[in-house]
Structure formats: structure tokens, C-alpha cells
């Protein structure tokens, strides 16, 4: 049996507070709210393994990327590791035109740059300044500023 992946549909983040996450994505990064809703029951349990949980959710879009924000309720969650060297770690990367302005802006929403932006030394993206930023619940976004 063969198959092919057709396209990426969305990137999802489990969040501690949907309201705080929406403020960050909309007010901080300029995303557009596409829809909100709630999920639960057997469907959610079978798809995610979070049996008995309910989810408040929102879908936003920014720079052609669809982002799904999920606030799980009625299930015990643990703050995940946000260390890029841990197995299972994942992140989303955005290309931006001013990485310093982005890092200043997102700090107002509780996001922390992991150091100072560094230029890529070689390869196809040589000169691109990059930096990981971590949100209040451990979510991670990489920002990339290509050379001017």
C-alpha cells in the first residue's frame, strides 16, 4: 500500500491559557483569528489519547501558516521540556524582516529569547540571523531574518 503526503495543514500548540495565547498570536504577531470552538467526548479521546478531556480551541493564521491553539481541560497535563536537544522537541520557524523588533515585541507577552540572534555561518541561508524564543508554557518559535 502506498501513499503520499499532500501538504501541511496546520501546526498545533497545547496552551495553558487560550486567552493569553490569542493575545500573543493576534496582538503580538499580527495573526488573524479564523475560528474558535470546543471539542470533547469520544472523538477527542480517540484522536489525541486525552480521554475525558475537553478542549477550548482557536485557529489563527499568520504568514500563510495555520496555527491551532488548544487549551485542554479535565485532564492532567505536565509542563513539557522546551530544550531543543530533548527527543520529541519541535518548533515552528517564521522568517521576519526585523528580528530585534520581533523579540522586543514578544517580550511584552511573556516570551523569552534564548540568547542573542546569531548569523548562520554557511550554506543556503548564510547571513540569516536566527533566534529561538520560548513562551510562558514552553512553546517554541524560531525567528529568522534573512540578510538585507
N, C-alpha and C positions, 0 to 999 in steps of 0.2 A: 504494500500500500504506500503510495507516495503522496506528498503534499507540498505546498509552497506557502510561504508567508506572504500575504498580500500587501500589508502596510502596517505601520504602527498606528494604534487607535488613540491611546492616551497614556499618561503617566499618573499613577495614583500615589497619594501620601495619606497615611493614617495620621491624624492630628489630635492633639489634646483638647483643642477648642476650635470648633468650626468658625465661630465668630471672629476669633483672633486671626485664624488662617485667612479668612476672607479679607480682613483689613489689610494684612500683609500683601496678599496677591493683588488685590484691586487698588488699594491706596498706595502701597509701596512699589509695586512693579507695573501697575497700569493694566492689569488683566481685565477682561470683560466677563461678567457673570453670565453664564449661559442658562443654567437651571439649578434648582435645589430640589431636594426630596428626602424621603425616608425609606429605608428598606429594613426587612427583618424576616423572621419565620424560616421555614424550611429552605427556601431559595438561598438566603444569605448563609445559613449553616452549611449547606451542601457546596456552595461555591467557594466560601472562604475558610470553612472549618470553624468559624466562630458561632457554634451552636448556642442558641438562646439569646444572641446579641441583637440589638437594633442599631441602625446607623443613620445618623443625620449626614447628608451628603450635599456637595455642591460641585458643579463643573464650571471651570473658568477656562478662558483661552487667552493666550499671550504669544505673540510672535509665531503664529501658526501652529502652536502646540496646545493640545487639550490637556488640562490638569484636573484630576478628580481628587477632591478633598473629602476624607471620610472620618467622621467622629463616631467611634464605636461606643456603645453604651451597653450596660448589663453584662459585661464580660471583663474579666481582669486582664489588663494589659501591662506590659513592662516597658519602661523606657529603653529603647534599643540603643545599641552602640552606634556611634557615628564616626568611628575611626575608619579611615579609608583602607586600612590594612586588615580589617576583620573580614573573614569569609562571609559572603552574603551581602556585604555593603553595596549599596547602589546610590547613584546620584544622577541628577539632571544637569545639563550644561546649557547655558544661554550665551550667545555672542552679543556683546554690548558695545556701544560706541564710547563709553566713558566709565571704566571700571571703578575709578576713585569716587565718582558721583554716586554710582550704584551702592558701593559699600557704605558710604556716608548715609544714604537714604535708608537702607535696610536696617542699619543700627537702631534707628528710631522704632523699629518693630521687634527688637529683641534678637536680631540676627548678629552673629559674630564672625568676622573674618578670621581665618585660621593663621594668619601671618600678614605678610605684605605681598602684593601682586608681584609675580616673577615672570620675566620673559622666557618663552620657550627657546632653547639654545640652538636647535637644529630641526631639520625635517620640513615637512609640508607647512607647518604652522610657525616657522621660525619668527621670532619677534613678537608673537602674540602674548600679551600679559594675561596670566591666569591666577585665579584665587578661589578656594573653596570657602563657602560661608555656611555656618550651621545655625539652624533655627532653634527656638526655645524648646522644641520637643525632639530634637535630634535630627530633623530633616536636613538634607544637604543639597546645596545648589552650587555648581561651579559657574563662575562668570569668566568670560574670555573676551579680551579686547584686542582685535587684530591691529597690526601696525598701520599707522596712518599714511 
